[in-house]
């Protein structure tokens, strides 16, 4: 019995050690401060904002965050307004804002000369040559958001997809996984401004 008890204690200690070895680096990484504001947790208490609906799958990967100026904030609000006008839920606004954060950092970009990616313009870096609209249209935040949402609505099951998959299906980017890094900041913005 003593020998069996010793083996059990050693087995449990081994499991604890092994779990610590494997969980240790992951837990240490998770404890690193992420430059993101906790707005979603606070603002999601507002009537009509369902925090689980904003990020139904949890965020994927390391999250990025940028400080927004007044123009970028106004563009986020314009995306939210266009989403509401289209009759779509908060999740569509999260996907749209995360996409715009990746494509333009929420800046309504005109032609960038040699830095331009083909003829990409606006918040979503949409291309007139690909049928998104005229340069004037796709540099209008309401129009470009509506065009993006029209593409999103054509994606079967977009509501249940991870954000980066839904965004990539619409955008067809050379960097398909890049959208995921903006999910938390996009959700924070939607939670903060959806009911304003």
Residue, then its C-alpha position, 0 to 999 in steps of 0.5 A: x500500500x505504501x508503495x502504491x501511495x508513493x507511486x500515486x503521489x509521484x504520478x500526481x507530482x509528475x502531472x503537475x510538473x508536466x502541466x506547469x511546463x506546458x502551461x507555464x509558457x502559455x500562461x506567461x504569454x497570456x499574462x503579457x500586457x496587451x495594448x488594448x482598452x477594456x471598453x467592450x467589457x464596460x460598454x457591453x452593459x449598454x442596452x442592446x449590445x450583446x458582448x458575446x455577439x461581438x466576439x462569438x469565437x473569442x479573439x484569434x491570435x495576438x491582438x493589435x491596437x492603435x490609438x485613433x484620432x478624431x477622423x478615424x473615430x468618425x470613420x468607425x462611427x460611419x461604419x457602424x451607422x452604415x451597418x445599422x442602416x443595412x439592418x445588420x447586427x453588431x457582429x457585421x460592424x465588428x467584421x467591417x471595422x476590423x477589416x478597415x483597421x487592417x486595410x487602412x487603419x480606419x483612414x479614408x485613403x486616396x491614391x498613394x502614388x507608388x505606395x498604392x496597391x494597384x488602384x485601391x482606395x478608401x477605408x477598405x482599400x477597394x478597387x474601382x477596377x474590380x467593380x467596387x465603385x468609382x473612386x468618388x464612391x469608394x472614398x465615401x465611408x457610407x458607400x464603401x461600408x455598404x459595398x463591403x456589407x453587400x459582399x459580406x451578406x453574400x458569404x454563406x454563414x458569415x455570422x458563424x465564421x471566425x472574423x478573419x475568414x469572413x473578411x477574407x472571403x469578401x476582401x480576397x487579400x494577399x494576407x488572409x489571416x491579418x484581419x484577426x489581429x483587430x477583432x478586439x479593438x473593433x469589438x471595443x469600438x462597436x460596444x462603445x459607439x453602437x448606441x450613440 
